[in-house]
Amino acid sequence: MSSAKQAIRLKRTALAVILTSVIGAAAAQSTTGSLYGNAPQAAGATITVQNDSGLKRSVTVDANGRYNLGSLPVGNYSITLQRDGQVVDKRENVQLRVGAGTEVSFGGGDATNLDAVTVTAANMPKIDVSNTVSKSVITSEQLDVLPLGRSAEAIALLAPGVVAGSGQFSNGSRSVLSFGGSSVTENAYYLNGFNASNPLSNMGGVSLPYGAIDQQETYTGGYSARYGRSTGGVINQLGKRGTNEWHFGAQVTWAPDSLAASPRDINFPDIDLPDGYKYSNATRPGTIYRSRDGDTATRTTYSGYVSGPLIEDRLFINLAAEADKTEGVSTANRIASQVIRNHYSYTAPKFYGKIDWNINDNNTLEYTRVQNTDRQSGYYNKFDYATLKEGGRAGTYADTEKLKNEFDIFKYTGYLTDDLTLSAVWGRSKETNLLSNPLDSTNPYLSGVANQNTGVTGGQFIRNNQAGLYTKADDAGSKTRGLRVDLEYRLGDHELTAGIDNMYYNAHNEGQHVTGPGYAWVYGKSADPSSPVDPEAGVGAPGGDGYYVSRYVFSTTTSMAVKQKAYYLEDRWQVTPNWLLTLGVRNDKFTNYNSAAVAYVESGDQWAPRLGATWDVFGDSSLKVFANLGRYYLALPNSVAIRGASASTFTYEYFNYTGIDANGNPTGLTALGPGPVSSNGEYGQTPDPASVAPTDLKSQYQDELILGFEKTIGQSWNSGAKVTYRRLQSAIDDICDPDRMFEKLESMNIDTSNLDVPHCTIFNPGKTNTFLAKHLDGSGYTSFQMSGSDWGFGGNKAKRDYVAIDLFLEHPLSNKWYGRVDYTWSRNFGNTEGQVKSDIGQDDVSKTQDWDGSYLMEYAGGYLANDRRHQLKGYGAYQFNDEWTASATVRIMSGMPKSCLGYYGANEGDPMSYRTAYHYCAGEPSRPGDAGRQPWTKRVDLGVMYRPAFADHKLAFSLDVFNVFNELKAVQSDSKFNSDARYTVSNTYGIGTYYTAPRSVRLSASYDF
């Protein structure tokens, strides 16, 4: 007997729903699914589908015995086969998944109705042969059971090839991710079809209340021409909607500090230094750097929802709210500007509301409202490292950060005919992005306090009450609006789609400036007092005992805008019953504007082909071979204008001093240099928009190839493998080497005395670009080209190659359990991480220190920060009976490559005045990864859920334990070898900066009616 005809009876429990969820995908960022299949050929045969909200659609079976219904809202469907108006066969409780095709076929006698749930091998969603996209889908039922963090990022980490980004990057209190070797700003977030990425920097995005998530798609590659603006991955969340039944519920989760383990204390590194090198402070190696004993937190979340029909079969509502609060303590390190213990509080209230209006069976209208607020604050108590005891109030406070996002999203869907569907999404969002300190001190911020000359302070380090280095304008924020229109037409074996995808971002008074009087004091000490601090900038040696101080000024507040437009064409061609080709092309256009609303980057046409193929080898969805080839363009976000296309100040002014007053201000100053110096030439001048970027700048883009297969193994197992290759073809960064421009102009016999040559400009590393130098007399511009060789890079160009082999084995629901395991081997190699630099936590998007000059790129090729050679991930659940369910998630992976950045060359030079920024370590070349790797990390999370029968399984109690074995490992370390002085090793070089979270326990109770 053929296995394709053996039916499996499914009981509709939470686990049963969970374990039918991992299926293929259609298009990224979708809010709908599709149904397709075979039916007996007969005149007048039609397929009619109806969901829980009463929406009904019908389609005629074609001459080949096939049918297809697309753009259907996800949910629970009944499907009937009718002939001459009479019901011939029926399928109930068919779950549609977002962005996926679900096969439901009708045959001659091979389907059996089992307790009103008809399930056959033909409609079990084991392998979706209708698409080639690489993604995972996690449903709300899985979220209820699996031990996961309550965030979009925690869910996405279940997908192969997705790793946590550097802890130095964040989006408020939300973490960020790297997909397939890309940097953390190359991803896209969507809520109900509308872009919800960070509107300023594209770092992270906004997510729904955890209980409002219906499904989350995590795309790791291969999406169609309908979507773009991502060279990393996509997180697409679909919110729940109301049905014809009223439901309400509430949940509380509690993760107390009393059940959590403490993180480990951190000591200063103590390594054998090469001859001629000394630590900045010889007494610190091996001593305690940061006490973390007792640094724990309690997190409590309250949530609730209500949903149902306002008008049966026509108008529905779903409302959900969440109040998430974390309170804890965190101890500063012993050399911080303020040695304190921070009693912090994170609050994150969220609201989700959705109205669905089935105007009739051919027209629907949806409205979504989302509101998230992320607020961080705290007060400081004193902490004594001599006794490791906490004291009383310090009188200072942590910065207050508030990130508030509001979304209004409208969607119209019109089923104009059986073959023609129109959908349109229009939305707007507003972000408030505030940073301030409750104390609002007028004192300057003090940095490097532990480098003060205690010989002039009576043996004490002097601090003050200025706790924050940076602040923002009171009205900083962004507004966004977007329109997307898609028209789908089915013509025979072709599904033709055309559409537009436009977004507009407007940022107001974003950027930062130094607190207090507008400057900060940075204390330093050189191990060689006779060595100049920055000879290239004219800053001399401190002399004496090597003590010096610099006045630091930083101001970047500005406004800006970005316009992104795209249109696409796509043909999904069912060449034969077993072969499907997806042929598409997308044209993206990006325009960036400065504070004067003048464009400084205009991309022009950018054509991106997308090709996909899938082969249903045996015609029974048991073996699929697929391939995908595509090009993906990435826009420059608004934040590029900060320090790039708008006025900014970034200077240091160096002094000797003879004393320090009671507020930490140095006294008796003697200048060591000519005045304020800026390695980037940022003295507050407004850049000429025509000179900010070359006239022929190419957007960052990447080519991707995916080859793979998926195969069922018997009746209980699915397996698969795929190979992914990604190559970065073009990157954007800034370069700050005007001398090279002058050399090129002079070689062309051009008089440079009348030219305003920019100090920094963005460009395409390794490619030839055309620049404009403004005439000082206002008579116009001089055009000239700069190649990679002209910049001194030789044949060096931006490179990032990612190759991965993914293997998976899955056990769909059988014998009360489900499990899935993914293994990924990958290699991420090159000299360009992407738009940011994780090694030093630099989040200046497309303006990192990389490529600022040729000296910085010597020996820059190596294993990039997001390279993880081995990843093993698994998750699953086991249902003991109707009341008890156990679950687990496992993540095991190799560590991040280490880097060592120091002064330039064997003689500790600094040709760019960037100090410890070159790929040299103790005078020797040091490529990324040469310093080794962080240790392997192994995390096991376990959960158990109890749904008592006496409460009709509507009441649930859960216990989740995270990092069960309490493995505490460093995941990132300090890569700066030198302090800010030659032959002087930083006491924190190699110290762990971020660690795995210690063991914690979460208790939950919920009721669903």
Order of alpha helices (4+ residues) and beta strands (2+ residues): alpha-beta-beta-beta-beta-beta-beta-beta-beta-alpha-alpha-beta-beta-beta-beta-beta-beta-beta-beta-beta-beta-beta-beta-beta-beta-beta-beta-beta-beta-beta-beta-beta-beta-beta-beta-beta-beta-beta-beta-beta-beta-beta-beta-beta-beta-beta-beta-beta-alpha-beta-beta-beta-beta-beta-beta-beta-beta-beta-beta-beta-beta-beta-beta-beta-beta-beta
